[in-house]
Amino acid sequence: MVFVVLTLGWLSLAAEMGAPATPTHFGIQDGTVPLDPREAGRGQFSDFPTWPVSRELPNDVFIFARLRFESGSGRWGRWRGGGKWTTDYPDADLNFSYRLQQLTSLQVSPKGVVVDIDAEQMRHYPFIYMIEPGHISISDEEAKVMREYMLNGGFIMVDDFWGEEEWETFHVALKQIFPEREAVELPLEHEVFHMVFPLKVKPQIPSVGHAMAGRAEGITFERWDAQTPHYRAVYDDKKRMMMIICHNTDLGDGWEEEGTDPWYFREFSEKYAYPLGINILFYALTH
């Protein structure tokens, strides 16, 4: 069981907090960090900002893990190797880890990892982040690995895919993983929206580009068939949430691009992307 203790932080995140946050941007360009999970811990983040972890228990830390997977054919083509799963990498992972250690008492490693759909790699991480699965393609063996990972206590957060075509493609993979389970819509009253930071809406977080383009009209959706954000969950037989699916929204860009524009930081990163991301993580670690 993980107990949360909030540190002094952002005024708009909780009424009792102190000074507003200062946006940060580590300036790490996509593709500058080795994507091979075997390189984890071998210094690929050595030139990037870091922070101390417990000297007594240096290995007893949360490590942000990102899932690498194959993206199959779709309207926008085919991605292999450095594919759609690399979106917002590594800034989103590093920024979220930084804010997590800043705003909570959780010991957080500054060195995130990339894991394949591989049982030996995945089993070391209780929380795995999966982004842009709108054209995902997995084998039956990979589906089995993901199913067993979640049934054995693991948690997957799915983020940043938009519209009905991408949902339908992801749903095919979801039925490979869980043929007899369905994703259910989470109501706003669900504790995942109130676990640490209380949210009054189920937020829709657009990419920074779409946010800026739609700012005058207040448009936050990225496609016309993606106007409503959906947060769905897949449960095990004991009603433990194993997967949360964030559809028609993009928490990852709220993390990655927090330093790009002050308005975007205030309206999306600070107000929604970080609070909901922290809520989801602590829900996963305490259930």
Buried (B, 14 or more C-beta within 10 A) or exposed (E): EEEBEBEEBBBBBBEEBEEBBEBBEBEBEEEEBBBEBEEBEEEBBEEBEEEEBEEEEEEEBBBBBBBBBBBBEBEEEEBEEEBBBBBBBBBBBBBBBBBBBBBBEBBBBBBBBBBBBEBEBBBEBBBBBBBBBBBBBBEEEBBBBBBBBBEEEBBBBBBBBBBEBBBEBBEEBBEBBBEEBEBEEBEEEBEBBBBBBEBEEBBBBBBBEBBBEBBEEEBBBBEEEBEEBBBBBBBBEEEBBBBBBBBBBBBBBBBBBBBBBEEBBBBBBBBBBBBBBBBBBBBBBEB
